[in-house]
Amino acid sequence: MAEKGCTNPVWPCAMTGAAATLAGFSDLCVIIHGSSGCYYYPKSLLKVPLFSTYLLESEIVFGTVDRLHEVVSEVAATGRPVAVVNTCVPALTGEDLKTAFSSGSAIFVDAPGFSGNVEAGAAKAFAALAPHCSRERSGVNIDGINLLDIFWRGNLHETERLLGLLKIQVAVRFSRDSYANLCAGAAPFTISANSSYASGVGDNLGSMLFSDIPDTVAKLQEQFPDADTDAVLTEWSRAEEQIYYSCDKYLRKYNPPITAVAAQESYAVFAKTMMERYFGSDVPVVFARDQGFGRVPYSVNSVEINAALGSVGPDLILGSTFEAAASRTAAFFGITPPDRSRISISARPLAGIEGGLVLMEGALNALMNMHAGQRKQG
């Protein structure tokens, strides 16, 4: 069962991932076909309007098609496009739910929780949306924007800012755009803020995470010769100097921190690279929430993660509050949900130039707070 994300106690299921992807398109009405619990869970995480069939026990026993037809008809009456996300119980009954609505009147995504984790659900949603590229569409698409990512708003703003400096137009934002814009066609090229939420649309020119920016900018210049790459690379170099200076100032007083990382693979690899490069850190514990490209170990076992943290005794944890609770003496900076250590309502990025600064600033402040606490206890 290790390959199934639904066994992961610290990561949402495929249904939630599908709902998050679809709900990112503002003019698309998303219906959760399931019980109230299956509705309120993504609703509480995403904080966007969702609809539900609120299935009762009697409907589960005698069939859910009529109830789904009723809700789809009511929502479709608004004139907006509709998407239906299937959940575990209706999926197990084996009903042909597509008979609940006419062909083309609703997008149907069969993504019950047991079919995988968040990323699997996002992939199912993209497959159902069937986005297409248009050679007539100028600019690039922004990929890897997902409402479940605690940095999604900041990532979107920062990536758009950098593309503005490059003088490259944004085509479609996956997934924080309008469904109408999606249907108009995507650009042939894409860059990603978080590759764990890949749409698979267009030729991917690279990641906008800090350590990848120079390579990505070079690939963008190949496709857009008029792009103002100097503006971005100059800012990137200044930011790197600032990071080196701040980390060196820390290292004059303290040893490089032993760091543990647990996040989606894209963020996990990014955090590991940054800590090794600028802090000279040993990063003995790195776990991916998702099964990505296999660059770091994938674990769905919280016991395994806790045991690894206990054996290492990290100075710093970059992950969620689950890992922070397992090693309470370590400094902590949240880079993946759930992060209950702070209220997050601002648009902080983890991608782009500002995202690199946010990560290192967060790590430095967490470490300094830890040392200050140790001095008080001493």
N, C-alpha and C positions, 0 to 999 in steps of 0.2 A: 504493500500500500504506500510505500515511500514516495512513489511518483505522483501520487494524488495530492494536490494542494489542499483538499478539504480536510486532510488529516493534520494540517498545520494549525496549532492552537493560537498562533499569534499573527495569522494572516488571513484576510477574508477570502470567501469562496468565489467561484466562477460567476454565479448569479450577480454578486455585488460588482464584480469587475465589468460585466456586460452593462449593468445599469449605469455605472459611472461613465462608461464610454459613450453610451447613447445620450445620457442626460447632459453631456457636454455640448450638444448641439441645441442651442437655446430654443428653437422653434419646433422641436420634436417632442411630442408627448409620450412619455415612457410609462407603460403599465406593467406592474409586477403582478404576474398571474400566480397567486399563492395566498398563504395565510397572512394574517396581520403581522406576525413576527417577521416573515420574509420581506414585508414592506417596510416596517419601522427600522429594521437594522440598516439598510442602505440609506433610508431617509435621514437617520440620525448622523450618518457619516458624511453624506454628500451635501446636505442642507440646500437642496434645490427642489422644485416642485416635482412630485412623482404621483402616479395613480396606482390603484390596486384593485383587484377583484375581491379581496378579503374573503377568501373561501371558507365556508363552514363545513363541519363534519358531514352533513347530509349531502352537500354538493360533491364532496370527495367520493362518497359512496355511490351516488346515482349519476355522476358525470358533471364535468365543469364547463362543457362547451357552451351551454346556454348562458351561464353567468359571464363567461368571457365575451360572448357575442353582445350581451347587453352593455357591458362596460366599454367595449370598443366602439359600439354605435354611439354611445353618449359622448365619448371623448372626440370621436371623428366629426361629430356635429359642430365642433368649434371651427372646423375648416383647416386645422393644423394636421400635419402628418403624424402617424401613430406608430409606435414600436412596442411590441409585447415581449417581455422576458419571462421565460418559463422557469419554474422552481422545482424543487425535488419531488414533492408529493404528486402534482399533476404529471410530472415526467414518468413517475413509476407506474401510474395507472395505465399508461399506454394509449391514451386517447389521441385521436387525430385532431389536434387543436386548430389546425389551419382551416378546418371547416367552419370555425366560428366567425370568419370574416372572408369577404370576397378577395380574390387575387388582386394584389396591388393596393388594397385599402389599408394594410398594416404590414410593418416589417416584423417578422417573427424570429426571435433568437432563442434557440433551445440551449440554455446554459444553466441547468440545475447545479446546485452547489457541489454535488458529488462528482461532477465532470472535471473538476480541477480547481486551480486557484484563481486569483484575481486576473493574472495575465492571460490565462486560458480563456476566461470569460471575455476579456477585452478583444482577444483574437476572434472569438466567435461573433462578437458584435460587429467588428470590422468586416468580416466575411459576409454578414447579412446586409450591411450597408452597401457593399460592393462599390467602393469609390473607384473612379477611373481618372486617368491622366489625360490631359489635353495638351497637345503640342502648341496650341494657340494661347495657352495660359502662361503668362510671364511670371517671373519671380520664383520663389522657392516656398515649399510647404514647411511648416513647423510641426515636428512630430514629438511624441512623448509628453504631451500635456494631458493629465488625467486628474479628475476631481478628487481622487483618493490620495494623491501626492500632496503632502502638506506644503510643498513649495511650488505648486502648479502656477499660482497667480504670479509670483515673483519670477519664475522661470519664463513665463510667457512674456511679461513686460520686458525682462532683460534681453531675451532673444530678439524681440522686436526692436529694441533699442539698438542692439549691435547691427542688425540688418539695416536699420536706418542709417547708421554711420557708414556702412558699406554701400549704401544707396541701392540696395536690392529690395524689391517689392515682396511683400508677403502674399501668398496665394491662399492656401487653406491651412487652418490651425487644427491639428488632430490632437485632442478633441475639445476645442473650445471655440466654436464658430457657429454659424447658422447652417441648418440643413440645406437651405436653398443655395448657399455658396458651395457646399459640398457637391450638390447635384450639378452645379455648373462645370465641375471638373477641376482636378488638382493640377498643379504644375508638374513638369517632368522630374524636378529635383527636390530633395527633402533634406533637412537637417534636423537633428534630434536633441531635445533637452533632457530626455530620459529614455534611453534605448530599451528599457524593460517594458515600456508601453509602445512598442513599435507597431505602426499601422501597416507597414509593408508597401506603402504607396510611393511610387517614384524611385529614382535612383538616389540612395542615401549617400550624401556627401560628407557625413561625419557627425560627431557629437559636439555640442556646445558647452560641455563641461570644461572647466578652466584648463586642465592639463592637455586637452585635445584641441583647443582653439587654434593654435598656429597651423596645425595640419588641416583642419577644417577650412580655415580661411584660404589656405593655398589651393584646396580643391574648388572652393567657390570662385576663386579668381580664374581658374581654368575655364569655368563655364560662363563667368561674367567678367570679361576682361576689363570692363570699365569700372569695376567695383573699387571703392576707395579703401583698400586693405591697410594702408599705412595708418589710417585713423584708429582702427581697431588694434593693430599690432603694437602701436606706440602706447596706447592705453594699457594693453596687456603687459607690456614690459615694465611699465611704471608700477602696476599692481604687483607684479612678481617681486620687484625690488622692495616694495613695502612689506610683502610677506616675509622675505628673507630677513629684513631688518628686524621685524617684530619677533620672529622665531629665534634669531640670533641673540636678541636681548634676553629672551627667556632662557636660552641655553647657557648663557654666561653665569646663571645662578643655579640652574637645575639640570639634571640629567635628561636626555631624551626620554619622553614618556613611552612606556609599554602600552600599546593601544590594542583594543579589541573592537571589531567592526561587525555589525549585523544590520543588513539593509537589503533592498533590492540589488541585484548584481551590479547594475550600472553604477549606483551610488556607492556600493561596497568597494568596487575596484577603484573608483575615483578617490574615496576617502583614504584607502590604503596607499595609493600612489602619492597623494598630497602629504600624508604624514611621513612617509619614507623620504620623500624628496626634500621637504622643507624643515622637518624636525629631526631627520635621521632616526626615526622611531623604529623599534622592533614591533611588528604587527603580527603576532603569532596566532591570533584568533580572527578569522574572517569567515562569516557565514552569509550566504545569499538566501533571501526569502523566496526567490523564484528560481526556476530552472532556466537559466539563460544560456550563455555560451560556454559554460563550464570553466570559466576563468577562476572562480573561487568555489569552495565546497557549498553544496546545497543541503540545508537541513530543515526538516519539518519537526524535529524532536527538541522541545524546549529543555528536556532533561539533559540532552547531549550538549546543548548550548551552555546551560548553567554549569555543567561539569567542566567544560573547557574554560569558562571564566574563572571557576574556582581553582583550577590547576595553575593558571597563569598569574592571577592576582594583578590585573591591569591597573595602570595609573589613570587611564582615560578610556571611556566607552563612547563610541559613536554608533548609535543604534536607537532603540526604543526604550521606554520606561520598563519594559519587561526585563531587558538585560541590566538596566540600572538597578532594579530591585534585587538582582542576583549578586551584585557586587557593590554594596552601598558605600564602601569607602573610596571608590573610584570617582574621578571627575566624570561628568556626563554632559554630552551635547546631543540632542535629538535630531536625527536625520531621516527617521522613518516613523510612520505611525505604529502604535499609539505613542504620542509624546505628551504625557500628562504633567511634565515638569514646568510647563509655561502655557500662558494663553497666547495663541497664535492667530491674530486677526490681520496683521500687516502682510504686505506682498513681499516677503523675503524670498530671494532666489537661492538655489543651490547650483544652477547652471549659469553660464556666462562669466564675465570678469567679476561682477559683483558677487556671484555665487561662490567663487573661489575665496574671495575676501570674507564672506559670511562664514564659510566653513572654518577657516583658520582663526578668525576672530572668536567664533564660538568655542573652538578647542582651547585657545589661549585663555579666554576668560574663565572657562570651566576649570582649567588647571590652576590658575591663579587663585580662584575661590577655594579650591581644595587645599592648596598650600596655606592660605590664610586660616582656614579652619583647623589645620594641623597645628599651626603656631598657637592658636587660642587654647587648644586642648593641652598643648605642652606647657 
